[in-house]
Amino acid sequence: MIRRVSASQMLASNPARPAQANFPKLQDILVNLSVKDNPKVTRRLKLIGDPYMFHEFTDKVYVPNPDNDPELRGKTMRVPFPDADVNKSFNRIGHDDLDQCPWRKMGYVFTTQYAQNVLERQEDGTWQVKILKKGKAIFSEIAKKIQGNYEDDEWEGEDDARHFGSRTSPCVKITAKATGKQPPLSVEYDVYFESKNVVVDEDMIELLRKAGEPSAEDLEQERKSYNAARKSDPYMPEWNDFFAFGYPLHRIFKHTPVKGEALPPVVATPKDSYVVSPPKAAPKPVVEDEDEEEEVVPAPKPKTAKAAPKPVVVDEDDDDDEDSIGWLND
């Protein structure tokens, strides 16, 4: 409620700092796989539950190519978002229904991204709650390994350990290595699956709870939704309440509406000021699997193969996560 305050009341008051000031930047809670300062980085992660999927748009559109010029095929150029003056973020999150997504309608290029709460092992032996946010290359490797575990008729371990996000299962090691090449081949990822189980104990659950805990009502809804889906999905482990703990991914990576009045579709016009990327593929409409032009996934390996995992080649792009997550309280 608005009220009148005198000079003495104003000077005597100690207004609370905005809630946003107490929240970390998104970059600070992401698993850091950047090779900008170190040519090789390894992170040991205990996955929690399953990841969330969303569509992330960048301020790029395909260069118009009405004459099907081979030199323009697959090229993109930067076109500022129409609300860039009021939203300084480098990207936008698409609508759950892409047919209703304003960014897709305006022609912006997107990639399919995944985000998952994890516990990251520190050098001193402690754990920290982080978010693993990457594209299909890394997450598809994890998914294929999980599927292989469930389909292994000779599985001798604990049933819970088939899924790396369950209470009792091995950690996943991800190593990022700089290649010295130009994007999208500037970084290689090795995804390695440990054999020794790690149990999510009460101390680890408490860390997740401190990062974020849903209300009792939301937790019950999540539990019911999960168990209903599990009836028809053979690759989902038994529910644990801590699956819903950690950073609220469904809110951090929720749809970004266009700020301001409704805007017309972007009309791309090549200009010298735009940064144009090298050709990558034949021109095609923006579709759900767009990130495949930036991420190359190795061919599936036979079940019997026990060789070391092959590198997954993806584009290194982690300079757009400066946003604070303080807006979660809005």
C-alpha positions as CSV (number, residue, x, y, z in Angstrom):
1,M,0.0,0.0,0.0
2,I,1.3,3.5,-0.9
3,R,1.7,5.8,2.1
4,R,3.2,9.2,2.9
5,V,6.7,9.2,4.6
6,S,8.4,12.2,6.2
7,A,12.1,12.9,5.7
8,S,13.0,11.5,9.1
9,Q,11.0,8.3,8.4
10,M,12.7,7.9,5.1
11,L,16.2,8.3,6.5
12,A,15.4,6.0,9.5
13,S,14.0,3.3,7.3
14,N,16.2,0.5,6.0
15,P,14.4,-0.9,2.9
16,A,15.1,-4.5,2.2
17,R,17.2,-5.3,-0.8
18,P,15.3,-6.7,-3.8
19,A,14.9,-10.4,-3.6
20,Q,16.7,-10.7,-6.9
21,A,20.0,-9.5,-5.3
22,N,20.1,-12.7,-3.2
23,F,19.9,-15.0,-6.2
24,P,22.9,-16.2,-8.2
25,K,23.5,-15.6,-11.9
26,L,22.4,-18.5,-14.0
27,Q,26.0,-19.0,-15.2
28,D,27.1,-19.6,-11.6
29,I,24.8,-22.6,-11.1
30,L,25.4,-24.2,-14.5
31,V,27.9,-27.1,-14.8
32,N,30.9,-25.2,-16.2
33,L,32.2,-27.1,-19.3
34,S,33.8,-24.0,-20.9
35,V,37.3,-24.5,-22.3
36,K,38.0,-20.8,-22.7
37,D,40.4,-20.7,-19.7
38,N,41.4,-24.4,-19.6
39,P,41.8,-26.6,-22.7
40,K,40.5,-29.6,-20.8
41,V,37.8,-29.7,-18.2
42,T,36.3,-32.7,-16.4
43,R,33.2,-32.7,-14.3
44,R,31.9,-35.7,-12.2
45,L,28.2,-35.6,-11.9
46,K,25.5,-37.5,-10.0
47,L,22.4,-37.0,-12.1
48,I,19.0,-36.4,-10.4
49,G,15.9,-37.8,-12.0
50,D,15.3,-37.0,-15.7
51,P,16.1,-33.8,-17.7
52,Y,13.7,-31.2,-19.0
53,M,13.5,-30.4,-22.7
54,F,12.9,-27.0,-24.2
55,H,13.6,-25.0,-27.3
56,E,16.1,-22.1,-27.2
57,F,16.1,-19.4,-29.8
58,T,19.0,-17.2,-30.8
59,D,19.0,-13.9,-32.6
60,K,19.8,-15.5,-35.9
61,V,17.7,-16.2,-39.0
62,Y,18.5,-17.9,-42.2
63,V,19.9,-15.7,-44.9
64,P,17.2,-15.3,-47.6
65,N,18.0,-17.4,-50.6
66,P,15.1,-17.2,-53.1
67,D,17.3,-18.1,-56.0
68,N,18.7,-21.2,-54.2
69,D,22.3,-19.9,-54.3
70,P,24.6,-22.7,-53.2
71,E,26.9,-20.1,-51.4
72,L,23.9,-19.0,-49.2
73,R,22.7,-22.4,-48.3
74,G,22.5,-22.9,-44.5
75,K,24.0,-19.5,-43.8
76,T,22.6,-17.5,-40.9
77,M,22.8,-13.9,-39.9
78,R,22.2,-12.0,-36.7
79,V,18.9,-10.0,-36.5
80,P,18.3,-8.4,-33.1
81,F,15.2,-9.6,-31.3
82,P,12.3,-7.1,-31.7
83,D,12.2,-6.6,-27.9
84,A,16.0,-6.4,-27.5
85,D,15.7,-2.9,-26.1
86,V,13.7,-4.1,-23.0
87,N,15.1,-7.7,-22.8
88,K,18.9,-7.9,-22.9
89,S,19.1,-11.7,-22.8
90,F,21.0,-13.3,-25.6
91,N,18.3,-15.9,-26.2
92,R,14.6,-16.6,-25.8
93,I,12.8,-19.8,-24.7
94,G,10.2,-21.1,-27.1
95,H,6.6,-21.9,-26.4
96,D,5.9,-25.5,-25.4
97,D,3.7,-25.7,-28.5
98,L,6.0,-24.6,-31.4
99,D,2.9,-23.9,-33.6
100,Q,2.1,-21.1,-31.1
101,C,5.7,-19.9,-30.6
102,P,6.1,-16.3,-31.6
103,W,9.9,-16.6,-32.0
104,R,9.4,-19.4,-34.5
105,K,6.8,-17.5,-36.4
106,M,9.2,-14.6,-36.7
107,G,11.8,-17.0,-38.3
108,Y,14.4,-17.2,-35.6
109,V,16.6,-20.3,-35.5
110,F,16.4,-22.5,-32.4
111,T,18.0,-25.6,-30.9
112,T,16.6,-28.3,-28.7
113,Q,18.2,-28.0,-25.3
114,Y,18.0,-30.1,-22.1
115,A,18.5,-29.1,-18.4
116,Q,18.9,-31.4,-15.4
117,N,19.6,-31.0,-11.8
118,V,22.9,-32.7,-10.8
119,L,25.2,-33.0,-7.8
120,E,28.7,-32.0,-8.9
121,R,31.6,-33.5,-7.0
122,Q,34.1,-30.9,-5.9
123,E,37.9,-31.3,-5.4
124,D,37.5,-31.3,-1.7
125,G,35.1,-34.2,-1.8
126,T,31.9,-32.2,-1.2
127,W,28.9,-31.9,-3.5
128,Q,27.3,-28.8,-5.1
129,V,23.9,-28.6,-6.7
130,K,24.3,-27.5,-10.4
131,I,22.3,-27.6,-13.6
132,L,23.6,-29.5,-16.6
133,K,22.3,-27.6,-19.6
134,K,23.4,-28.9,-23.0
135,G,22.0,-30.1,-26.3
136,K,21.2,-33.5,-27.7
137,A,24.8,-34.8,-28.1
138,I,25.5,-35.3,-24.4
139,F,22.0,-36.1,-23.3
140,S,21.4,-38.6,-26.1
141,E,24.5,-40.5,-25.1
142,I,23.2,-40.7,-21.5
143,A,19.8,-41.8,-22.8
144,K,21.2,-44.5,-25.0
145,K,23.3,-45.9,-22.1
146,I,20.2,-46.0,-19.9
147,Q,18.2,-47.7,-22.5
148,G,21.0,-50.3,-23.0
149,N,21.1,-51.0,-19.3
150,Y,17.3,-51.7,-19.2
151,E,17.5,-53.9,-22.2
152,D,20.5,-55.9,-20.9
153,D,19.2,-59.4,-20.2
154,E,22.5,-60.2,-18.4
155,W,22.4,-57.2,-16.0
156,E,23.9,-58.2,-12.7
157,G,23.8,-54.9,-10.8
158,E,21.0,-53.4,-8.7
159,D,17.9,-52.7,-10.7
160,D,17.9,-49.1,-9.6
161,A,21.4,-48.6,-11.0
162,R,20.2,-49.0,-14.6
163,H,19.2,-45.3,-14.5
164,F,21.8,-42.7,-13.7
165,G,19.3,-40.4,-12.1
166,S,18.1,-42.8,-9.5
167,R,19.0,-43.0,-5.8
168,T,21.6,-45.7,-6.2
169,S,23.6,-45.5,-9.5
170,P,27.0,-44.5,-10.9
171,C,28.2,-41.0,-11.6
172,V,28.7,-39.7,-15.1
173,K,32.0,-37.9,-16.0
174,I,31.9,-35.4,-18.8
175,T,35.2,-34.1,-20.2
176,A,35.3,-31.1,-22.5
177,K,38.4,-30.7,-24.7
178,A,39.4,-27.7,-26.9
179,T,40.2,-28.8,-30.4
180,G,41.6,-25.6,-31.8
181,K,39.1,-25.7,-34.6
182,Q,36.4,-23.3,-35.5
183,P,32.8,-23.8,-34.3
184,P,31.0,-26.0,-34.4
185,L,34.0,-28.3,-34.0
186,S,35.8,-26.2,-31.4
187,V,35.0,-28.6,-28.5
188,E,34.9,-32.4,-28.0
189,Y,33.0,-34.0,-25.2
190,D,33.9,-37.4,-23.7
191,V,31.0,-39.0,-21.8
192,Y,32.2,-41.7,-19.4
193,F,30.0,-43.8,-17.2
194,E,31.5,-45.0,-13.9
195,S,30.9,-48.5,-12.7
196,K,30.7,-47.9,-8.9
197,N,27.4,-46.9,-7.5
198,V,26.9,-43.7,-5.5
199,V,23.9,-43.5,-3.1
200,V,22.1,-40.2,-2.8
201,D,22.1,-39.8,1.0
202,E,20.2,-37.5,3.3
203,D,23.0,-34.8,3.2
204,M,22.8,-34.7,-0.6
205,I,19.0,-34.6,-0.5
206,E,19.3,-31.6,1.9
207,L,21.5,-29.8,-0.6
208,L,18.9,-30.3,-3.2
209,R,16.2,-29.2,-0.9
210,K,18.0,-25.9,-0.1
211,A,18.4,-25.2,-3.8
212,G,14.6,-25.6,-4.3
213,E,11.7,-27.5,-2.8
214,P,8.2,-27.6,-4.3
215,S,5.1,-27.1,-2.1
216,A,3.4,-30.2,-0.8
217,E,0.7,-29.8,-3.4
218,D,3.1,-29.4,-6.3
219,L,5.1,-32.4,-5.0
220,E,2.1,-34.6,-4.9
221,Q,1.1,-33.5,-8.4
222,E,4.6,-34.2,-9.7
223,R,4.6,-37.6,-8.0
224,K,1.2,-38.6,-9.6
225,S,2.2,-37.3,-13.0
226,Y,5.5,-39.2,-12.9
227,N,4.0,-42.5,-11.7
228,A,1.3,-42.3,-14.4
229,A,4.0,-41.8,-17.1
230,R,6.1,-44.6,-15.6
231,K,3.3,-47.1,-16.3
232,S,4.0,-46.9,-20.1
233,D,7.7,-46.0,-20.0
234,P,10.0,-48.9,-19.2
235,Y,13.1,-46.6,-18.7
236,M,11.8,-44.6,-15.7
237,P,13.1,-45.6,-12.3
238,E,11.0,-45.8,-9.2
239,W,9.9,-42.4,-8.0
240,N,11.9,-40.6,-5.3
241,D,10.7,-37.3,-3.9
242,F,14.1,-35.7,-4.3
243,F,13.6,-35.9,-8.1
244,A,11.5,-32.7,-7.6
245,F,14.1,-31.0,-5.4
246,G,16.8,-28.7,-6.8
247,Y,16.6,-25.6,-9.0
248,P,13.1,-25.2,-10.5
249,L,14.0,-25.9,-14.1
250,H,10.4,-25.6,-15.3
251,R,10.4,-22.0,-14.2
252,I,14.0,-21.0,-15.1
253,F,13.6,-22.3,-18.7
254,K,10.0,-21.3,-19.2
255,H,8.6,-19.7,-22.3
256,T,9.9,-16.1,-22.9
257,P,7.0,-14.1,-24.3
258,V,7.6,-11.1,-26.6
259,K,7.8,-8.0,-24.5
260,G,5.8,-5.0,-25.7
261,E,3.1,-4.8,-28.4
262,A,2.6,-7.6,-30.9
263,L,5.3,-7.4,-33.6
264,P,5.3,-8.5,-37.2
265,P,7.5,-11.3,-38.5
266,V,11.2,-10.5,-39.0
267,V,12.2,-9.7,-42.6
268,A,15.8,-10.7,-43.0
269,T,17.8,-8.4,-45.3
270,P,21.6,-9.2,-45.7
271,K,23.7,-6.4,-44.4
272,D,27.5,-6.0,-43.9
273,S,26.9,-5.5,-40.2
274,Y,25.4,-8.9,-39.7
275,V,27.7,-11.8,-38.7
276,V,27.1,-14.6,-41.1
277,S,28.2,-18.1,-40.1
278,P,29.8,-20.7,-42.5
279,P,27.5,-22.9,-44.5
280,K,26.4,-26.0,-42.5
281,A,23.6,-27.7,-44.4
282,A,21.1,-27.4,-47.2
283,P,18.4,-24.8,-46.5
284,K,15.5,-26.2,-44.5
285,P,12.6,-24.9,-42.3
286,V,13.2,-24.5,-38.6
287,V,12.2,-27.7,-37.0
288,E,12.3,-29.4,-33.6
289,D,15.7,-31.1,-34.3
290,E,17.4,-27.9,-35.5
291,D,20.3,-28.3,-33.1
292,E,21.5,-31.3,-35.1
293,E,23.3,-28.7,-37.4
294,E,25.4,-27.7,-34.5
295,E,25.9,-31.0,-32.7
296,V,27.2,-34.2,-34.2
297,V,26.3,-37.4,-32.4
298,P,28.4,-40.5,-32.9
299,A,26.8,-43.6,-34.4
300,P,25.3,-46.0,-31.7
301,K,27.8,-48.6,-30.6
302,P,27.0,-52.4,-30.4
303,K,25.8,-53.6,-27.0
304,T,28.8,-55.9,-26.7
305,A,31.3,-53.1,-27.3
306,K,33.2,-52.2,-24.2
307,A,35.6,-49.7,-25.7
308,A,36.1,-46.3,-24.2
309,P,33.4,-43.8,-25.2
310,K,33.9,-41.8,-28.4
311,P,34.0,-38.0,-28.2
312,V,30.7,-36.2,-28.9
313,V,31.5,-33.2,-31.0
314,V,29.4,-30.2,-30.2
315,D,29.5,-26.4,-30.5
316,E,30.9,-24.5,-27.5
317,D,28.5,-21.7,-26.7
318,D,28.2,-20.7,-23.1
319,D,28.4,-16.9,-23.1
320,D,24.7,-16.3,-22.9
321,D,23.9,-17.3,-19.4
322,E,24.5,-14.1,-17.4
323,D,20.9,-13.7,-16.3
324,S,20.0,-13.7,-12.6
325,I,17.3,-16.1,-11.6
326,G,15.9,-13.6,-9.1
327,W,12.8,-13.1,-11.3
328,L,11.6,-16.5,-10.0
329,N,9.9,-14.6,-7.1
330,D,8.1,-12.3,-9.5
